Amino acid sequence: MKGKEIIRHAVRAEMPDMEQLRQNSIQQASEKTTVKENVWLKRIISASACLVAVVLAIVIFFPDLKDNNTEPSGTSIESAMQGLPVENFNLADVQNGGMAMSRIGFMNFGSFFEWDVDCFVVVKVSDTQTTKEEQQISDVIILQNVYGECTADTTQIRQYIYKDHFCLGSTNLLRKGGAYLLALKQSDGKWYIIGDMDVLFEIDDKGLVWSHSDFEDFNRYDGKSIESLIAELQNMVSNDDFMLANSPISVTLRYWTLADITISSKSEQKTDTYGFPYYSYAFTVNEILSEPNDSNATPLGKTGSIKVYADEEDTIKLFTENRYLICLDRYEDEIYVNSQMIAKIKDDETITAMPSDKQNYVGASIFTPYDGNKISDIRDLVSRIHSWREIYE
């Protein structure tokens, strides 16, 4: 199988602005990894959290943080939810050379939950500074936790400044004295902003919100009160079907086959056309729970074989005669798996996620939230996801 074909398959055309992301990622990865690692990493971009591509900010907690429900001293929440006068610019209009730099596209609220946002918070920026590493550090007061469990009262947000970025390294940066509704993601105890290249909900000096976005799901709130946006967002997150349809497992099912399989045998070590050693795991299919709408997917019959490279054997642990709920990446005559997309099925039909020993790249297993569920429960979740898509997509 050709490496370029693998990359082309792994990063689907449906993903927004991914052509440039693919080329940039290939170039960066080739400087840091072997050819084989470069190919394999691209295969899992479309179904993983894509965290490396969207790590644009890092959050450092202050010590002795207070409960975030505490009202800031000397002011009220209502007055604090007012920022600076806002210029109603559009992030998509600020371009360099007529071409937007590659990024993960956030076109609607659902996309934040697909990439597993940890919280939405309203913040007031008390100070900013620029470091010699070309980063902006913003001290913020967290005024309200709209979604998630960000329990701090104050913290720091770090944003990287890109001189050649399509936003010219400035329009998406938080302003001292400004107020914002931000989507945050935590990794290794640190927070960063996600989606701020497509939407940055900024609150003006009258308490009105401006998305700076070209996408209707965001800019329909432009000029409305921040309270109305918060109420709408809270309605969304309280809808169980909305959250499920926009969950990481849902986005995975767009591109991968979800199947109940039993491993029947493991081959001796083989070598692929690039000289990399791998093993082939033969399996039988007990049930296919979901299939992607992909014309390039290899037809899956009653049996198949999974290709696992030797350097992945420690994280992709499959054993003969064991039964697994697993996501299969089917492309032409090959089938691959990812270590964060495997759960063991026990004799009582319950599942246990099998997280990788290496969690720093794509995060925890997509099955972790469903530990202890039965296969029948997963079957019901899949049915709800497909039903939502039939109505809303």
C-alpha positions in Angstrom: 0.0 0.0 0.0 1.4 3.4 -0.9 2.2 5.8 1.9 0.5 8.8 0.2 -2.7 6.7 -0.3 -2.7 6.0 3.5 -2.4 9.7 4.3 -5.0 10.6 1.8 -7.4 8.0 3.3 -6.7 8.9 7.0 -7.4 12.6 6.6 -10.8 12.6 4.9 -11.9 15.4 2.6 -14.9 15.9 4.8 -12.6 17.4 7.5 -12.5 21.2 7.1 -9.3 22.8 6.0 -7.4 19.5 6.3 -5.5 19.6 2.9 -3.1 22.2 4.2 -3.0 20.5 7.6 -2.0 17.3 6.0 0.9 18.9 4.1 2.1 20.8 7.1 1.8 17.8 9.4 3.7 15.6 6.9 6.6 18.1 6.8 6.8 18.5 10.5 6.6 14.8 11.2 9.3 13.9 8.7 11.7 16.0 10.7 11.0 14.3 14.0 10.0 10.7 13.2 10.8 7.8 10.9 9.0 7.3 7.6 6.9 4.5 9.1 5.8 6.6 12.1 4.9 9.5 9.8 2.6 7.3 7.7 1.0 5.7 10.7 0.3 9.0 12.6 -1.5 10.3 9.6 -3.8 7.3 9.5 -5.2 8.1 13.0 -5.6 11.9 12.6 -9.2 11.7 11.3 -10.5 9.6 14.2 -8.5 10.9 17.1 -8.7 14.1 19.0 -6.2 15.9 16.7 -4.9 17.4 19.8 -1.4 18.2 18.5 -2.9 20.3 15.7 -5.1 22.4 18.0 -2.8 22.9 20.9 -2.6 26.7 20.6 -2.6 27.6 24.3 -1.5 26.2 27.6 -3.0 27.1 31.0 -1.0 27.3 34.2 -3.0 27.3 37.5 -2.2 29.8 40.2 -1.6 28.2 43.6 -4.3 28.2 46.3 -7.1 28.6 43.8 -10.6 29.4 45.2 -13.9 27.9 44.2 -15.0 29.4 40.9 -18.4 30.3 42.2 -16.8 33.0 44.4 -17.7 36.5 43.2 -14.7 38.6 42.2 -13.9 41.1 45.0 -15.3 44.6 44.5 -17.5 43.9 41.6 -20.6 42.0 40.5 -20.9 39.2 38.1 -23.2 41.3 35.9 -20.7 44.2 35.6 -17.8 41.8 35.2 -19.4 40.2 32.2 -18.7 43.4 30.3 -15.4 43.8 28.4 -13.9 46.3 26.0 -15.4 48.0 22.9 -15.3 45.3 20.2 -14.5 45.6 16.5 -16.8 43.2 14.7 -14.1 41.6 12.5 -14.3 38.1 11.1 -11.4 35.8 11.8 -11.9 34.1 8.4 -11.3 37.5 6.6 -7.9 38.0 8.2 -5.7 36.1 5.8 -2.1 36.0 4.8 -1.5 35.9 1.0 -5.1 35.0 0.4 -4.8 31.6 2.0 -5.8 30.6 5.5 -3.3 28.6 7.5 -4.2 25.0 8.1 -6.2 24.3 11.3 -8.8 22.0 12.7 -12.1 23.6 11.7 -14.7 24.3 14.3 -17.9 25.2 12.4 -20.5 24.5 15.0 -20.9 23.8 18.7 -21.1 20.1 18.1 -17.5 20.1 16.8 -16.2 21.2 20.2 -17.7 18.1 21.8 -16.5 15.9 19.0 -13.0 16.8 20.1 -13.9 16.4 23.7 -13.9 20.0 25.1 -13.5 19.9 28.8 -15.3 23.1 29.7 -16.9 26.4 28.5 -16.1 29.3 30.8 -16.7 33.1 30.9 -13.5 34.9 31.8 -12.3 38.5 32.4 -8.6 39.2 31.4 -6.8 41.1 34.2 -3.4 41.3 32.6 -1.3 40.1 29.7 2.4 39.7 28.9 4.5 38.6 26.0 7.4 36.2 26.6 10.6 35.9 24.7 9.3 32.5 23.4 6.7 34.5 21.4 3.8 33.5 23.7 1.2 35.7 25.3 0.3 34.8 28.9 -3.1 36.1 30.0 -4.1 36.3 33.7 -7.9 35.7 33.8 -10.6 35.6 36.4 -13.2 32.8 35.7 -16.6 34.5 36.1 -18.8 31.5 35.3 -18.4 27.8 34.5 -21.0 27.2 31.8 -20.1 23.6 31.2 -17.6 21.2 32.7 -15.7 21.3 35.9 -13.1 24.1 35.7 -13.1 24.8 39.5 -10.5 27.6 39.5 -11.3 31.2 40.3 -8.2 32.6 38.6 -5.7 31.1 36.3 -3.4 31.8 33.4 -4.0 31.2 29.7 -1.0 30.9 27.4 -1.4 31.5 23.6 1.3 31.1 21.0 2.0 33.9 18.6 2.5 32.8 15.0 4.1 35.5 12.9 2.9 34.0 9.6 -0.4 32.8 10.9 -3.5 33.5 8.9 -4.7 35.5 11.9 -1.3 37.3 11.8 -0.6 36.2 15.3 -2.7 38.9 17.0 -6.5 39.0 16.2 -7.2 35.8 18.2 -5.2 36.9 21.3 -7.0 37.8 24.5 -7.0 41.5 25.3 -6.3 43.0 28.7 -9.6 44.1 30.2 -11.5 42.0 27.7 -14.2 39.4 28.6 -14.7 36.2 26.7 -16.6 32.9 26.6 -13.9 30.3 25.9 -13.8 26.6 25.2 -11.0 25.0 27.2 -9.2 21.7 27.0 -7.0 20.1 29.7 -4.0 17.9 29.1 -1.5 16.8 31.7 -3.1 19.2 34.2 -2.8 22.2 31.9 -5.5 24.1 30.0 -5.5 25.6 26.5 -8.1 27.3 24.3 -9.5 25.4 21.4 -11.3 26.7 18.3 -10.1 30.3 18.6 -9.1 30.4 15.0 -12.7 30.0 13.9 -14.7 31.5 16.8 -13.8 33.7 19.6 -16.8 34.8 21.7 -15.8 38.3 22.9 -18.1 40.3 25.2 -18.2 44.1 24.6 -18.6 46.9 27.0 -22.4 46.6 26.9 -22.5 42.9 27.6 -23.1 41.9 24.0 -21.3 39.0 22.4 -19.4 38.9 19.1 -18.2 35.6 17.7 -15.7 36.9 15.1 -16.8 33.8 13.1 -17.9 33.2 9.5 -20.1 30.2 10.6 -23.8 30.6 11.2 -23.9 28.4 14.3 -21.7 31.0 16.0 -22.4 34.4 14.4 -26.2 34.1 14.9 -25.5 35.2 18.4 -23.6 38.4 17.3 -25.0 41.5 19.0 -27.0 39.4 21.5 -26.5 39.4 25.3 -24.0 37.0 26.8 -26.7 35.7 29.0 -28.7 34.5 26.0 -25.7 32.7 24.6 -25.0 31.0 27.9 -28.7 29.9 28.2 -28.5 28.4 24.6 -25.3 26.6 25.4 -26.6 25.2 28.6 -29.7 23.9 26.7 -27.4 22.1 24.3 -25.3 20.4 26.9 -28.4 19.3 28.8 -29.6 17.4 25.7 -28.3 13.8 26.0 -28.8 13.0 22.4 -27.0 16.2 21.2 -24.0 15.3 23.5 -23.9 11.7 22.2 -24.2 12.6 18.6 -21.3 15.0 19.0 -19.1 12.8 21.2 -15.7 11.4 20.3 -17.2 8.0 19.7 -19.7 9.5 17.3 -17.0 11.2 15.2 -15.0 7.9 15.2 -18.0 6.1 13.7 -17.9 8.4 10.7 -14.6 6.8 9.5 -14.1 3.5 11.3 -16.1 0.2 11.4 -17.2 -0.7 14.9 -17.3 -4.5 15.3 -17.5 -7.3 17.8 -14.7 -9.7 16.9 -12.8 -12.7 18.3 -9.1 -13.0 17.6 -8.4 -16.5 16.2 -4.6 -16.5 15.6 -1.5 -14.4 15.4 1.1 -14.7 12.7 4.9 -14.8 13.0 6.6 -11.5 12.4 6.4 -10.3 8.8 7.9 -7.4 6.9 6.0 -4.8 4.8 7.1 -3.3 1.6 9.0 -0.5 3.4 10.9 -2.9 5.5 9.0 -2.5 8.8 8.2 -5.6 10.8 4.5 -6.3 11.7 2.1 -9.0 12.9 -1.1 -10.2 11.4 -4.0 -11.0 13.7 -6.7 -13.1 12.2 -10.2 -12.6 13.5 -13.8 -13.7 13.1 -16.7 -11.3 13.1 -19.4 -11.7 15.7 -21.3 -8.6 14.8 -20.8 -5.3 12.9 -22.4 -2.5 14.9 -21.6 0.4 12.6 -20.0 1.0 9.2 -18.7 4.2 7.7 -20.1 5.7 4.5 -16.8 5.3 2.7 -16.5 3.8 -0.8 -12.8 3.0 -0.2 -13.5 0.8 2.8 -12.6 -2.8 2.3 -15.7 -5.1 2.4 -15.7 -6.9 5.7 -16.9 -10.5 5.6 -17.1 -13.1 8.4 -13.3 -13.0 8.8 -10.4 -10.7 8.4 -6.9 -9.9 9.6 -5.5 -6.8 11.4 -2.1 -5.4 10.7 -0.1 -4.4 13.8 3.4 -3.1 13.5 6.0 -4.5 15.9 6.7 -1.2 17.6 2.9 -0.9 18.4 2.6 -4.4 19.9 3.0 -3.1 23.4 0.1 -0.7 23.1 -2.2 -2.8 20.9 -2.6 -5.9 23.0 -4.7 -8.5 21.3 -4.8 -12.1 22.5 -6.0 -15.3 20.7 -9.5 -16.5 21.6 -10.3 -13.2 23.3 -13.3 -11.1 22.2 -13.1 -7.4 21.5 -15.2 -4.4 20.7 -13.0 -2.6 18.3 -12.8 0.1 15.6 -11.4 -1.2 12.3 -9.8 1.1 9.8 -10.5 -0.6 6.5 -8.6 0.6 3.4 -8.3 -1.5 0.2 -6.7 -4.8 1.2 -5.6 -3.8 4.7 -7.2 -3.4 8.1 -5.6 -1.4 10.9 -6.6 -0.6 14.5 -5.7 2.1 17.0 -4.8 1.5 20.7 -7.4 4.0 21.9 -10.2 2.2 20.1 -10.2 -1.2 21.7 -12.3 -2.7 24.5 -12.3 -6.2 25.9 -15.7 -8.0 26.0 -16.1 -10.1 29.1 -18.2 -13.3 29.4 -21.1 -11.3 30.8 -21.2 -9.1 27.7 -19.8 -6.0 29.5 -16.9 -4.1 28.0 -13.7 -2.8 29.6 -11.6 -0.1 27.7 -8.0 -1.0 27.0 -6.2 2.4 27.1 -2.8 2.6 25.6 0.3 2.8 27.8 1.1 6.0 25.8 -1.7 8.4 26.4 0.1 11.7 25.4 -0.8 11.7 21.7 -4.5 11.1 21.3 -5.8 10.8 24.8 -7.8 8.1 26.5 -9.7 5.3 24.9 -13.0 6.3 23.3 -14.6 3.4 25.2 -13.5 4.7 28.7 -16.9 6.5 29.3 -18.7 3.3 28.6 -16.7 0.9 30.9 -19.1 -1.6 32.4 -21.7 -1.2 29.6 -23.0 -4.2 27.9 -22.8 -4.8 24.1 -26.6 -4.2 24.0 -26.0 -0.7 25.5 -23.4 0.1 22.9 -25.8 -1.1 20.2 -28.4 1.3 21.6 -25.9 4.2 21.6 -25.0 3.6 18.0 -28.7 3.5 17.0 -29.2 6.9 18.7 -26.3 8.4 16.9 -27.5 7.3 13.5 -31.1 8.4 14.3 -29.8 11.9 15.2 -27.8 12.2 12.0 -30.8 11.1 9.9 -32.7 14.1 11.3 -30.1 16.8 11.6 -27.5 16.1 9.0 
